[in-house]
Amino acid sequence: MSQTIPATLIEGDGIGPEIVDATLAALEALKAPFAWERASAGLAGIKAAGDPLPQATLDSIRRTRLALKGPLETPSGGGYRSSNVRLREEFKLYANLRPARTIVPGGRFENIDLVVVRENLEGLYIGHEHYVQIDDDPHAVAMATGINTRAGCRHILDYAFEYAIANGRKKVTIVHKANIMKALTGIFKETAEQMYEAKYKGRIAMETVIVDACAMKLVLNPWQFDVIVTTNLFGDILSDLVAGLVGGLGMAPGANIGADAAIFEAVHGSAPDIAGQGKANPVALMLAAAMMLDHVARKDLGDRLRTAIDRTLNVDKARTGDLGGSASTGEFSRALVARIVND
Ligand code: NAD
């Protein structure tokens, strides 16, 4: 049938190996076309190669231009810089796509189906930060610089509009804080309005919303939104909020798309509090794998995986603890594989 597609596999830290194993079992049952190159990063990278982002891992992704990645641990405050942020910079992964869809009914919100498109390279994430010492306090003042460029705004806005149109979406919401950060996020709003007039008017609806109002509206009436596009930090926060609308981080996949590569992952982190206990929900990473199948033009397999996940959760009622169930990661995974094989 299809040819083999080389892809890099990073297990990651904490619950990473458990959810990657479960996801690989599902992909194997689907006969997904990936030929995996295993590589390490994060704490596992330090253990294996003395580096949270080993050269061999970068070389592998440069070859395959495609990766599935478990969560990587990043120390807060001091310590090494996030390998996730370094990967985004290295492969210019400018678009972070985070869809949220209700799969398990009966939560606080029904029938949610929206997508957050987050700018992934600029804004306050560029790491230009420093402290200023006053008297004997070396941390008396903390400073950060944010940078948003016209080119970067165009890139992500084009991606969001084109994605929305290609996927039959109705509206793109531009989220900003241009009333206060008039330059830093004003450039994003201004560029969106110019591009809409020049290129997208008549093809799709657009609105602009200030980020704080957007957070409130998402909780009061999330159904008014369709595709949300925003700058790096706002996108990080809003996509977790949106994940909460559909049952939490265990259900939230993400794709990092760039000119040079695409890396698929769960939105959540390494969950050290439950690592190694067989409690982790593998659905977020499985949904990321489904996005990866869409990306390599195997939407047929992506759809089969999504359908099998829906049925395992809702017909077989196999659910991990975060969804109120009692299934272990392995039990959920075996039920899902049975669905894939038998349906
Ligand atoms: P986290 O997402 O790891 O965990 C937050 C809470 O959600 C925890 O209670 C955890 O048990 C739960 N949770 C997360 N995923 C789950 C799953 N699949 N199933 C069931 N419960 C789940 O966030 P954190 O604790 O703030 O971060 C832990 C580490 O992960 C940090 O080092 C952080 O830097 C890193 N991190 C990595 C990524 C990534 O690699 N993309 C993303 C976010 C955080």
Residues whose N, C-alpha, C, O or C-beta is under 5 A from the ligand:
A	BS01	NAD	G70 P71 L72 E73 T74 P75 N84 L249 G250 A266 V267 H268 G269 S270 A271 P272 D273 I274 K279 A280 N281 D322
